[in-house]
Amino acid sequence: MQEYKDIKYQTHSQVYVPAEDTYLLACSIEVNRLCDVLEIGTGTGIIAIIAAKKANKVTATDINPHAIDCAVKNLITNKTYNVELRKGDLFEPVEGGKFDLILFNTPYLPSNEEEQIDDELDAAWNGGLNGRDVIDRFIDDVKDYLKPDGKVQLVQSSLSDNERTLTKLQELGFEASVTARKKVFFEEIVVITAILSK
């Protein structure tokens, strides 16, 4: 059992272990009591648990079945009852849903075929050749799942072209900016916050 602030959590060998990017998002979540939140790629469920403490309801999804199992255990351990878990890819499990806040610690690492591991953990970090495969798919669809004045907070890295994400969001009618940064090794991890303009 591990601990982050007042949250106790288990990990799994096939589930992304919370790291600097997780904690950067954890400290940046902009949520209130009225918010219906969607977290994509919940992993161990830590972000969902943190958001749930302040939100009305959290729906958390993951493509990895081990992550769903791991998150269930961590929700129970932390007595978090306003989170619903759903398995699937990106927005697939919440078709037709609308949310006030969407959170996503994206798979942002550039990787070629030789670097890919053929297991469930691959989906947590593998962003394709330029690190943007999943980020671009997410941005293309995110607007359809937001309520008016909805907000998106996503984590990515300087390795996957932060400026391109900001530009794409702005072109879709968001006010977007980098709201948190952390330098780690050979990259800078950022949280990009985007609010849907009227």
N, C-alpha and C positions, 0 to 999 in steps of 0.2 A: 504494500500500500504506500502510495506517495502522497505528498501534500503540497498544495499551492494556496497560500493565504489560509482561509478556513475550509478549503475544499479537500477532501480525501478522495483519492482516485486510484484505480487499478489501471495497468497498461496491458498490452497484449503484443506478442512478437510480430503480428501482422497488422498492427494499428499504429499510425503515426504518434510518436511520443511527444507530448507538449514540449515546446522549445521556445527560443527567443521570439519567433514570429507569433506563436500562440499568446505569449504573455504581453507582447506589444498590443495585440488586438484586445486582450482582456482589459488592459488599462485604458482603452480608447472607446469602449462601447458607449454610444449615446442613446440611452433608452429611458423610458418612463413607464409609469404604472398602466397607462392606457395602450401601450404598444403591443401589437401582434408582431412577433419576430419570426423570421425564417433564418435558420443557419444551415448553410450548405457545407457538406464535408465535416460533420461534427467530430469524427474521430473518437476520442475518449469521452466526449461530451462536456468537457470543462467550460468551453465558451457558452454552450447552451445553459449550463447550470448558473454561470455568472449572470447571463442575461435574464434568466428566469427569476432571479432574486428581485429584479426591478420591473419586470414586464408583466403584462396581463397573461400572455401565453407565448410559448416558443414551440415552433415546429422545427425539428432538426432532422436532416437527411444525411445519408452517406451511401455511396455505391458499394462499400465494403461490408459484407455481412458480419465480419469479426468486429468492426467498429460499432455496429448496431448492438451486438451482444455486450461489448465492453461498456458502451454508453448506458445501456439498461442497468447494469450493475452499479455504475457510478451515480446514476439518478437515484436509485434505491438507497445507496449508502448515504447520500446527501439529502435524503427526504425531499426531493424535488419533484413535485406532483403536477406542475403546470407545463411540462414538456411532453410533446408527442413525437415519437421517433418513426421515421419512414425510410425504407430502403429504396434507393434508385439513383439515377444519374441526374445531376443538376436539378432542373425544375420538374422533371418527369413525375416525381411522387406528389407534387402539389399542383397539378394541372388545374387551372381556373382559380387558384387561390390568390388573395391580395394581402399584402403585408405593409406595415408601417416602416419596418427596418429589415434589411436583408444583410446578413453577415457571411463572409466567405474568406477563409484563409486558403488562398488559391494554390494549386500545384504550379509553381512558377519557375522551377529549375529547368533550364534548357538541357535537353538530352537527346542523343541519337540512339539508334536501335541497339547498338552494342552496350550502351549504358543501362538499358532498361532491364528490370528484373521481372520475370514473369510471375508475379504474385499480386495479392490484393494491395499490398503496401505501395506498389508502384503508382497507383492513382493519387496518392497523397502528395507526391512531389513532382511527378513527371509532367512537364509542360510542353513536351514536344521539342522540335529542333530549335525554335527561338524562345521557348518558355511561355508562349502565348496561346497554345492550342485551346486550353480550357478557359483561360481568361477571356478570349475573344468570343467564344460560344456563350459564356455567361453574360457578357456585356450586351451581346446581340438580343438576348431575351429578357433581361432583367426588368425593363420598363413595364412589360406586360404583367408583372407580379407585384407591382407597387401600388399602394393607394395614392391619391393626390397628396402632394407634399411628402411623399415617401423618401426614405433615405437608404443609401447603400454604404456599407463599410467593408472594404476588401483589403487583404494583405497581399503585397507582391514585392518584388525585388528589383533593384537596379539592373539585374541581369536580364529582366524580361520587359524593359522599356516602359518605365513609369509614365513618361511623357505621352506615349501613344495611348495609354489607358485614359489619361486625363483628357486628351483630345477627343477620343471616341465618345467618352461620357458627355463632354460639352456639346459635341455634335448632336447627341440624342436629347439635348435639352436639360442636362443636369448642370448645377453649379458644383464643380469638383475641385478638390484641392488635397494636398498631402497634409494630414493632420497629426502624424507621428512618424518618427524616424529612429532607426537604430543601426549603427554600423556593426557588422559582424564579419570577421575574416575578410573575404575579398568582395563583399557586396554590402549594399545598404538596403535593409528591409524597411518598407513604409506601410502605413495605413492610409489608404485613399478614401476620403469621405465625400459622397456625392448626394446632393439633395435635388429632387425633381422640381424644376422651376415650374411656375404656373404658366 
